[in-house]
C-alpha cells in the first residue's frame, strides 16, 4: 500500500511535539506526515514501530524505531532536504546500494524517490529542513556547502567523534516536551543550533579552511559581537545571527573568540547577558522588579534555565541576589 502525503513541510506557528506507536508497517509509514512512502515488511514477526517528532517552523526532527526489516520507498516533501543519522552503529541500513555506516549519514533532496533498507531493531534520527533555510545557513553562516557532495551517492561522511554529541542533542530536544512552548526567537535559535551541529558533524575535508583574520580584526569582531548583543539585550542573539551581521563564517567567529577570550562565542555571549541581569538585580529597588522581569529584559525566556545558568556562573540563585540586595545588611553594604 502506498501512502501519498506529499504536501509541503507545514509552516507551524508554534512547536508541535508528537509521539506514536504503530503495529503495522503501513501504519508506521503514515506516521511521517509530508512524505510519500511505502513500507514493506521483509522479516517474520510482530511489527512494532515508534516515532517521536518535534515540528519547528522550518524543520522536523524525529526518531524512528522499527522492529522488523523493512524495504522503504520514500520521497521527502519537494521543498525540503532530509538527513538520516543512525542512532547506533550495531545495525547497518542502506540508502540505495550504499551502506549507512558508523562514519556516514544518509541524505536526500525533496521530490526525489529513494529506497531505504533498514534491519530489524533499527533506530534512526531524522532531520527534515526546508531547502531555502538550509541553503541560507550554508551561505551566510557556514560559508560552505555539504549538499553537492551527497547529491549523487546519498551519503555524507561524518566526524564520528561528533556523532554521539549530535545524537544526544536531538534526543534531548525530543525528550523535552516543554519545547512546545518556545517563543519565535527561541525556535529560530534551536533550528540554527541543529544546522550548525549538522555542519560540525559532517567531514570537513570539503569545507573551506578557516579564514584567520589579523589580530586587530579578531579583536574588532569580538568587540562588535558584544556591542550587538548588548544593543539587542531583550532577545537571545544566536551565533548564526552574529555571523550574518558580521559577515564572517561560524568557524571564523569561533576561532576569533577562542583566540581573544579563550571561550566559545555562545558561552561568552550568554555570560554577557547574565552579567547584565545580575547588575539589574543588584540595582533594583525593593518591589520594583522580579527575577522574571529581569530575565525577560535580558532575553532569557526559560526561567528555570536562567536560574541554572545564573547559579553556575555566580554561585547563587538570582532570587538570592535580589533578596540579599533588599535585606538590611545588603542595604548597608550598598551605602
Steps between C-alpha positions, in 0.01 A plus 500: 500500500634848408426798719515836322544786742702720272383837624785742574665508840242686711580845633416477868419805707633319807683183587306179469620191686366161400551135583338188357517121514406285199435126473497487121759614242244706305387666822863586574540650152202727562668637812745709297277778375606677184677197350395270215608151597437126504622266775535128421570268795761239399555295818246292690361609833283754672573852383543788745602843382544819699534860391580801716514833324528873554372741233662842494426782254731378223621169639375160614722298736399142575617158614353189339544144628376188321508142626514314166706529183334744258539599139391860478436708191493861611464850367561809713280809445623685191608817680709318764816296559533194725795386710488152657737419787501143639468501878769231540755315290395144580245465217582625152229635272527595135392788279485354151815289465698705754540380860433760770794416725617643827708756312223635276148634490232475233378798299233567240352804334124538492291393205727205411396142579763289674521160666599410855568155639489495879573191713291383794545693822613808309490854637573807292484873569361715222536871432278643227575864429355740249743530210517879490579511873777242461656683206481838676674356806768341280565826313483763772600310815723210401639640172511137388284246319450139602220420257664463160730219614202292612259570215611199295588239765251581777784476753693768692816405694485610864733563790434197721615691810219750447232242426431411865463868592268565207276204580492614864391849385213357297398256775495786752276707275257213461500418871411855596128538433526853645642607164140529384484834683806654332456859380593598144860606564579193710360271228713674241813460714421134564474435127828684443675293768391179326628627165831613651541161668428330167783689334730415792403136464581476133856434391693822448710387205273678252460817706703812446786551748430744781580856398724630777467880528788717618507553876348854497217362288447214749473751784256709298280199422475408870430861599234544232335175605477625858358836393240332280385271783471793743306703242252212469497392863130421508545192282760223483737560208621175347833437334341470151349848531837638607667338199255668265538835679882489500535331158722219629461124502410319820839328511678836461290647782585204722870541425492871587325446833725211593811703415396824669307372804563126519125440488245379248281784363177362647656469848631856495180651368293318762739625770459860377123475534522331840730776629254759373216323678704486821565875488128565453416275796757676715370842398130427541311694765287295745185380325603661172586189296473124527751240386264419213492867394879519489536166324256606228675835458820312416339252264484200730165341412547181707503608864629175648784484245584862581519415869720198429741698278505790747587277794765318298673830414459691828455227762161632620146499369365821346233510771777493762670797333175695512434397861851595613479843338165568667604374844605753771858372481495536124369855528780595739758344269351696208570822688 
